[in-house]
Amino acid sequence: MIHPLVLCSPFAYRTYQKPLGYAGDYEMVNMILRDPCEGSSLFAKTVNVWFLAQAPAEAHRNRITYLTDKLDKEVRRASSLNPTAKVMSMGCGPAGEIQEFILQNDLCDRTEFTLLDLNEETLQHTGETLENIKSQRNAKTPIHLIKRSVHQILKSASRGSNKVDHYDFIYCAGLFDYLSDRIAIYARGIMQNYYDYKKHFILYVDDEEKSLKYLTKAFEDTFRFLTAPNAEEGYRLLENHRDEIDILLTDQRMPGETGVQLLEKSRHISPRLVRILVTAYTDLDATIAAVNSGQFTSTSPSHGKCANGK
């Protein structure tokens, strides 16, 4: 009795009928994002507005806001290092966050998007929508549309047949809800292959030769390292490779200047640098003060109390 009354809502009807074979298709997402006052009668409009005021729909709108902000932050980070930031969205749907990003953000012309989705109709709609927005903004944002499912990506990866392009930011919003835990964990691992961790260096400074040797040995297949036995040599490498070093990792107690002093001064050489202190000593009062004053990003002691005093 009540079922036909509920389905007078265009949103309820779409989610129930699943014309593309699955809930959460691009048009359902569009309904969440646009004016909810839709329907063939006042009653239908009222029911539709009610559905779209519920927490799941509100959560999706909040997710678009979050992703738009995240895109801004990641593109600013990547474009500070490279002329163009490369972004991949897996299971893109209508890409509401990319629509907002192109409309609002002047960095859109320094961003290249690759959008993956399993549905041809979705990709066609998304491509046309984004091209219209680009035309409104007179934007030159490169957009690549690829029809591919996560399962196809996983199959290709398992055969070793993926030709991997590298990206500065990869995200997947909502798609993992459809995957089993086992497939989701595997998919996360595959996504890591699309990041080029060897694009930039980690500078590791330590007066212990064995520490330099074994840490770089452990991670050299994934990251590129520069090493220095003291702060003075660390400064020299920072000056010579300031645009190539992303992370500075240093010991605290070394001959000459300490790790804290090196981290503090490195801010002036490369302000965007991620700075990490590693120390096995327990007398961390000076280190705690440095962390609290914001002189460096974090500390990772091997034992003893941490820099937050815990």
N, C-alpha and C positions, 0 to 999 in steps of 0.2 A: 504493500500500500504506500509506504513512504518512499520507496526506491525511486519511482518516476519523479517525485517532487524534488528529491535531492539532485537527480541528474539533469534538472533544468538549468543548473549552474554549468556554464561552459567549462570551467576548471574541473569540476567533479566529473563531468562527462568525459573529458579528455583523459584524465587519470584512470578512469574505469575502463574505457574502451581500448586504450593503448594502441592507437592506429599504426604506430611504427613497431609494435611488438614488445615494448618495454615502457615502464613508467619513467618519468623524469626526462622525456624527450624535449627537444629544443622549444617546441611551442608551449609545452607546459611551463617551462622555465620563463618564456616570454610573458605568459599570463601572470606569473608571480611578480614580474618586474614592472609591468605596465599598469595603467589605471584599472582597478579591479571591478569597476562599475560596468560589467558586461552581462548581457542576457536579453532574452526576447520579451521579458515582462519586468515589472517592478519587483515582483516576488523573486524571479530568477536573479536579478541584479543583487537583491538583498542576500540571497543564499550565497552567491558568488563572492560578495564582499566579506561575508562571514568566514567562508573557507580560507580566503587569502589573508585574513587577519590572524589566523592561527599560528602557533609557535613554529611549526616546520617551515611555513612560507616566510615568516619573519626572519628565521635563521638563515634562509637562503639569501634574502636581501642583505642581511648583515655580512654574509660571506662575500658577496660582490664588493661591498665597501671595503672589507678587509683585504681582498685580493687586489683591488685597485691601489690601495695604499702600499701593499707589499710590492707590487710591480714598480711603483715610483721609487721605493727604496732600493730595490735590486738593480733597476736600470741605472740609477744614479751611481751606485757602487761600480757596476760593470763599465759604464761609460766614462768613469774617471780613469780607467785602465786601458780601454780600447775605444776606437772610433765608433763602433757599433756594438750594442748589447744584443746578444742572441738569446731568445726566450722560446721555450717549448711548452705548450699546453696539451696534455694528454687527456682525451675524452672531453674536448673543448666545449661541446654544446654550442649555444649561441654566443658564447664568449662575452658576456655582459661586462665583465671587468676590463676586457680589452677595448670594447666600445667606449667605456668611460675614460680609459687611459688616453685613447687617441683624441677624444673630444676635449679633455682637460689639460693634457700634459704636453709641453713644448718639446719634451725629449722623445716624442713618438717618432720623429724623423731620424733618431739615432738608435732605433730599436727595430730588430728584425724578428718577426714572429713565425713560428712553425706550429700549426694547429693540426692535431690528430683527432679523428673521430671515426667510428665504425659505420656511420650512416651517411650515404651520399646526399640525401635530401637535407640533412642537417648542415653538411659542409657547404652545399650550394646556397642555402639561406644565409649562413654565417658569412660566407665570402661576399655575397651581394650587399649585406648590411654593412660590413666593414668598408667596402669600397665606396658606398654612399657617404659614410661618415668621413672617410678620407677626402672625398670630393668637397664636402662641406668645409673642411678645415684646410683644404689645399695641402694635405699631408702626403708625404712620399713613403710612408711606412711600408717596407716589404712584408708581404704576408704569403706564406706557403701553406696550402691545404693538402693534407694527406689522408686518404681513406685507409685506415688501418686500425684494427682492434688491439687491445692489450694482449690477447691470446696469440694473435699473429706475431706481435713483437717478441713475445716469450718463445714461440716456436722458432723464429729466426735466430734468436740469441742462443737457444739450445743447440742449434745446428752450426753455430759459428758463422752464420751467413749474413749477419747484420753489418752493413757499412755504416760505421758510427760517425755521425757529425757531433761536434761538441758544442755545448751551450753554457751560457752564464747563469741561467735560471730555468729550472724545470719544475713544473707543478702539475698536480692532478687533484681536482676538487670534486668529490662525490663519487667518482668512478669506483674507488676501492670498496664502496658499500656493496657493490655487486659481486665482489670477488671473495673466495674462501680465504681464510687466514693463511693457508699454505701458499696460495697463488699470490696473495698480496705481499707477503714477505719476499717471495722470489722476484716479484715485479719491482719492489723497492731496490733490490740489488741490481737489477738490470738498469734502472734509471741512473744509478751511479756511473754507469759506463758512458753516459752522455756528457759527463763533466770532465773537462780537461784539467786535472789537478797538477799537471806538469807545465802549465802555461807560465806559472810564476814560481819563485823560489821561497823556501823556508830558510832563514838564516839562523843557525844554531851556534851559540857562543858558550864555550865551556873550556876551562883549563885542564880538564881530565881528558886525555887523548882517547881512552877507552870509551868514555861516554859518547864522544863525537863519532867514533867508529861504529859502535853497536847500534845507536839510534838511527844513523843514516843507513846502515846495512838493513835494519828491520823494515824500513819504509821506502827504500830507494825505488822499488818497483812502482810505487804510486805517486811519490812526490819528488821534486828536485830540491837538493840541499846545497847551501853554501855554509861552510864552517869556519870558525875563528877561535883561536885559543885564548883570546883576551878581548877586553873592551876596545882597545885601540885598533886592533885589526877588524873588529866588528864595525867600528865607525867608518873605516876605509871602505869596507865592502858595501855598507849602506850608501855611502856617497856615490860609489861607482855603479851601483845597481838599484838606485832608489825607485825606479819605475818597474823593476822586475821582482822585488822582494815584497811579499804580502804579509809574512809572519816573521816576527823576531822572537826566538825562544832562547832564553839565557839562564845560566847558573847565577847564583847570588854572590858567593864568595870566590873571588879570583884575584890573582896578583894585579895590582893597579886598581882601577876603578871597579866598583861593585856592579852587580847586575841591575840593581835599582837605579844607579846613576846612569848606566847605559840606556835603560828603558826610558828614563826621564828625558835624556838628551835626544834620543831617537825621534821623539815627537816633533822636534824642530826640523829634522832632516826629512821625515816622511810622516806627516800627520795622520794619514789614513792607515798606517801600519797597525796590525794586530800584535800586541805586545804581551808576552807570557813569561813569567818568572818561574823557574823550577829550582827548588832548593831542598836539601836534606837536613838543614840545620833547624833547630827548634827555637833559637833566639830570634824570633821574627818581629820584634817590636817595631823596628825601623821599616820592615816590609809592610806590616799592617798599616802603619801611618801613611806609607806611600800609596797603598791601595785605597785607603779612605780619602786621600786627597785627590784621587783620580789620576795619578801619574801614570798608571798603566792598567791594562785591561783585566788581567787575572793572575793568580798565583797558584802553583800546583806543587805543594811540598810533598816530598816522598814519605815523610812521617812527622809526627809531632802535631801541634795545633795548626789549623789552617789560618789563612789571612783574615778571615772574618771572625776569628777568635773562638771558633767552635772546635 
